[in-house]
């Protein structure tokens, strides 16, 4: 069972990614790595890697072995480090010590890392597991069965349920005017004649100016948690936006807004994540508040090491801008008071569902 990494570089990269993501000391992350490899300390782990034969990575083993590995890893994180079950599983899915690719930083709700599981928290993944469904294929099959029962005879014979759950994510109607109005209201310089009222997937909805340079602004109905490199649909959107921008604007500077902002409380302050910006061939997450200019957005990768350790200047006090965007995108008048239900995400970046107060 003991896993021996392909190289000490891979192990050290894992330690680096985990220490930054969990906001813990590197020596603690190193101890965590060693225990996951069934060794007592980091020095022994390095010795094993140097002397031993590398173990097959997760993508090289059978499904049964992979599941056994993940169960063991999660058990170690819970039993020896006091991590709550759902977040232990969430972490291993993103940065397995036996993963074949380079470990990357991920976003996780560090405030709840060692809390007891809440009985009131709805964990859809756990619900699916209790029904014997753990894989994407299992969940897609369940979605298909649900849709067929719900739609009955209205389902066309040739209707494809391939990736049905994924396609549901892009079914929400989009209103480019909502985003245009919000950005205008906070002082962004937008080119009026560039505005397109009809949304076209993969094409800009309007153009903003940054120090006189045209920046195409794209929108999508998808909502993506920060650093979720496994979100295939979001990756496809970013790839398409980047290619289109290079073709049409001879540039790689682009701004992409997700379907709605997601929010997180960090060190007692509220922050709102709105989307991604591309510059110099790299995509970066960005935060916004009512005082954030487009130049501020494009400079964020220079100002903060991680979206989970932002400067206070990017705080969206009382989630003011996030709520304004949620209202306007749901066609709710800004003067109408609303209630917000929170859809909890293990990254700590939560979605908000609005409803008008009666």
N, C-alpha and C positions, 0 to 999 in steps of 0.2 A: 504493500500500500504506500510506503514512503515514497514521496516524490523527490526526484533529483533534477534540478533545473538544467537547462541546456548550457547556461553560462552564469558566472557571477554577475555579469552586466545585467542580465534579465532579472535576477534576484534583487539587485540594488535598485533597478528601475521600479520594481514592484514596491519596494520599501519607500522610495521617494514619492510615488503616486499615492500610496495609502497614507503616509504621514501628512501630506498636504490635504488630501480629501477628508480625512477624519480629524484634522487639526490636532495631531498628537506628535510627540517627539519621535525622531527617527529611530532611536534605540528601542522605543516601545513597538514601533512598526516592525523593526528587525526581529524582536522577540516573537511577535505575532507570526511572522513568516516562518521562523524556525519551528514553532509549535505546530503550524499547519503542515509542515514537512516531517512531523513526528520526531523532532530533535529538541534538545533542551535549550540551546542557545544559538545565536547567530554564528559564532565561530565554528561550531560543529556543522552548521549548514554549509558554510563556505568550504570546509574540509571535504564534505560529501560531494559537493559540486566539482571540486578540483580533482578528487580521486576516483569518484564513482562514474558509472555509465549513466548518461542522461536517460530519464524516463520518457516514454511517449507523452506528447502533449494532449490536451483535451480533444483536439480535432482528429487525433489518431487512434482513439480508443473507442470501444463499443459504448452504446447508450447505457448499458447496465453499469459499466465501470465508471462512466462519467457521472451518473447519478449517485453512485456510492461515494465518489470523491467529494461531490458537492455536499452530500449529507454529512460526511466526516468534517469537512471544513466548517460548515455552519455550526456543527456541534462544538467544535473547538472554540469558535468565536463566542458562543453562548456560555459554555461551561467554564472556560478559562479566562475569558475577558469580559464576561457579563453583558454581552451584546444581546439586544432583543432579537427574537427569532426572525421576524420579517425583514429587519434591516441586515442581519447576518446573511440571509439568503440573497437579498438585493445586492449586497456588496460582492459576494462571490460570483454572481452572474456578471458583474462588470469587471472584476479584477481577480479572476481565479489565479492562484499561484502557479497552476499547471497550464495556464492558457498559452497558446502558441504565439500570439501576437504581442507586440510591445505594450506593457501595462500603461494605461492612461489615467490621468486624474479624472475623477467622477464627482458628481454632486450628490450629497447625502444629507439627511436631516440630522446633523450632529446634536441638536438639542434633545432629540428623542432616542439617541443611540443606545442608551443604557436604561431607558424607562421600561416599565412593565407594559405589556401589550394592553391597549385600551379595548374594553369590551364594546365600546360604542363605535370603534373605528371599523369601517367596512373595508376589508381587504379582499378585492376581487380575485387576486392570484390565489390566496388561501382557499377561497370559496371554490374555485375551479379544481384545486388540488384535492379538496375533500370529496369532490365528485369524480375523482380519478382522472382529471384532465390537467396535464401539466405543460404539454407542448403547444406550440403555435398551431400545429395541425389539429390537435384535439379541440382547441378553442374555436378555430375556424369552422370545424365540423359542427360544434354546438351552435354557433351563430347561424349556420346554414339551416339546421333543423328548426331553430327558433323562427327564422325568417319564413320558412316554408309553412310553418303552422300559422304564423301571423298573417301572411299574405294569401294563403290558401290557393284557390284556383287562378288568382290574378297573376301568379308567377308565370312568365312565358316559358314555353318548353325549352327554348334555346338559351335561357338566362344562365350566365356563368356565375357560380358562387366562388370562383377562385379568388383568393385574397379578399373575401367579402368584408371581413372585419377591418382590413386596411382601407378599402374603398369607402367605408362608412366615415372615415376621418376627413375625407375631402368632399363630403356631401353638403356641408353647411354653405348657404348662400353668402356671397361676399359683396360688400358695399364699399367700393374705392372712395366714394365721397365722404364716408365717415372718417377715414384716415386722413384724407386731404383737409377736412375741416379742423380736425384736432391739431394737426401739425401747423396749420395756418394760425390757429388760436394761440399757440405758444411761441409764435414769432419766426417760424421757419420761412425761408425764402423759396417759394415754389413757383414753377413756371405754369401759369394759368392755362395756356394753350396746350400744354402737354397732358392735361387731365383726360383720362378715358373713363367715362361713366360705366361702360360695359367691361366687365372683368374678362381677361383672357389669360388662361393659365400659362405661366412661363414668360409673360411679357410685362413690362412696367405699367403701373397704373397712373403714374405721373412722374415728373422729374423735379428734383430739388437742386438748389445751388449751394455749393460749399466753396467759399472763397472764389466765386466766379466759375467753378467747375461744375458741370452737369453730373448729377448723381441719380441714376434711375432708382425708383422706389417700387418694390414688389410687395405684394401681399399674398397670403395663402391661408386657408382655413385650418391648416395643421397647427397643433400646439406641441412644442417639443421641450422637454426638460433640458437644462444646460448640460453640456458634455455627453449627451446621449449619442455616442458615435454608432450605435447599433440601430438607430431609427432609420430604416432603409428608405421610407417614403420621404422623410425630411432630407436625407442625403441626396435623394433624386432631385428634389426641388432645388436645393442649393447648387447642384451640378448643372441643372438646366439654366438657372439664373446666371451662373457664372459664364456659361457658354454663350448665352444670348447677349449678355453685356459686352463680351469681347467682340462678338459679331456686329452688333448694332451701334456700340458706343466706342469701340476700339480702346476699351479700358477694362480693368477688373475691379473698379470701385462700384459697389452696389449695396443697397440697403434692403433687407428682407424683414418684414413684419410677420410674426406668427398670427394665428387667428385671433388671439386675445392675449393680454399680458398675464403672466403668472407672478405670484408674489411670495415673498419670504421675509420673515423677521430674523434679522442678524444683529446680534449684540443689542437687542431691544429696539432696533429701528426697522422700519418697513422699506423694502426695496421691490421694484417692479422690473421684471425681465420682459423685454418687448420683442426681441428677435436677434438677428445676426447681421453683421456687416462684413463685406469682403473688401480687402485691400491688399495689394502686393501679393496676390495669389493665396491669401490665407483668410479663413473665416474666423470671426470672433463673436462671442456673445456680447450683448450690450444691455445696459440699464438706462432708464430714463426717469426724469421728473419734469415738472412744468418749466424749469429753468435750463433744461438740457438742449443745447444747440446741436446742429448736425456735425459741426466741427468737434464738439465735445464727444459725440458718439464715436467718431472715427479716431479719437485719440485714446480710447479707453484701454486698449491693449498695452499702451505705454504707461498708464496710470495705475492699473491694478493687476496684481499677480493672478488673481482668481476672481470670478464673479461671486464667489462665496466669501470673499474678504474685500468688499468694496470700500471706497472712501465715503465718508459721511456726506460729501457733497452730492452724491448720487442717490441719497435717500429720497424716496417718494413719501413725504410726510402724510400720515393718515391715508396712504395709498390714493391720494387725491387724483393724480393723472390716470392711474390704472382704473379707478372707478369711472372717471369721465369717459374713457375709451370704451369700457364695458357698457355704459349707458348708451352712448351714441351708436355703437355697433349693434345694439339690441333695440334701437329706435325707442329709447326711453328718454323723456325730456330731462334735461339736467336738473331742473328744479324739483322733480318728483323724488321723494325719499324712497329708497329701496332697501330690501334686506338681502344679504349676501350669504349664500351657503358655500362652505369650503369643501372642495374635493381634494382630499389629502393625497399627496404624492410622497413617496419615500425619499425623494431628493430634497424635500423640504420646500420645493417650489410648487405652490398650490394654485389650482384653478378656482375661480370664483363664479358662482351661478347666481345671477340677479333675479329678484322678483319684487314687484311693486308692493308696497305696504298697503294694506287695506284700511 
